Amino acid sequence: MFQYLIDFLSSAYIEVIIFFLLIAYFVAHRKERFAVKSGINLLRVIVLLIIFLYFTWSWATLIPPSLRAFSVFGMFVINFYFAYCLMLNRIERPYRNALAAMAQEPEKHEIFHDIWNSGRKFYYYYYIFQALFSGTNPFHFLKNLATDRVRDDIKDTLGQMGMEKKLISLKLMLGFVKTRLACDDNLPADFKEMMEKIIADLGKHPWLEEQINEFLRIATETPADLHFPEWMAAFEKCVSGYK
């Protein structure tokens, strides 16, 4: 079976057919409006086409079998790379779509599940070859790298859209607590009603939201700043003066 597959892919005619099928797929889907950053664009397709045509011309004109075999191998590499880029493009689409949805409704925590699931899947495929040659455990490499990239993409998406919302904010926290409160069947009804009122009141104070968001930003981006001696001294002085 494996030998049959090798013989099948070793045919220049098969490689030409595969290449133009990939071209057709690219043309049919390139107008879809997704904010994808990877995959393949028109310029890259033109470059691949030129290289592929060169290998095809070499196969058709060069007589030595070794050079013919090299040309077919070149065609195979082009097709493999082309298919890989198209696959990345397809996998990235739901990820970018989920990021855009999150920017519009950051309080819906279920959107974050879609972002993390689709984002990790995309970056696993995107960095699979780097992971194999990283010199470390490929699974740990991919997991750590994908987590960092998805977190950065979330921050970049919110920033590029000119939004003041942060990755972790009071509004997002309140939405999370509301969901947990509604889903907890062990809590008494009167307690749920009281807590819903408290949560709603917390979200009504802009000054409190600003302070909590700033604390969360520092805690997630530069946690060491929370224990900076000068900051702590100023805080203690403020507390002492208040007393």
Sequence and secondary structure as in RCSB ss.txt:
>XXXX:A:sequence
MFQYLIDFLSSAYIEVIIFFLLIAYFVAHRKERFAVKSGINLLRVIVLLIIFLYFTWSWATLIPPSLRAFSVFGM
FVINFYFAYCLMLNRIERPYRNALAAMAQEPEKHEIFHDIWNSGRKFYYYYYIFQALFSGTNPFHFLKNLATDRV
RDDIKDTLGQMGMEKKLISLKLMLGFVKTRLACDDNLPADFKEMMEKIIADLGKHPWLEEQINEFLRIATETPAD
LHFPEWMAAFEKCVSGYK
>XXXX:A:secstr
 HHHHHHHHT HHHHHHHHHHHHHHHHHHTTS     SS  HHHHHHHHHHHHHHHHHHHH  SHHHHHHHHHHH
HHHHHHHHHHHHHHHHHHHHHHHHHHHHH TT HHHHHHHHHHHHHHHHHHTHHHHHTSSS HHHHHHHHHHHHH
HHHHHHHHHHTT    SS HHHHHHHHHHHHHH TTS HHHHHHHHHHHHHHTT HHHHHHHHHHHHHHHH GGG
GG HHHHHHHHHHHHHH 
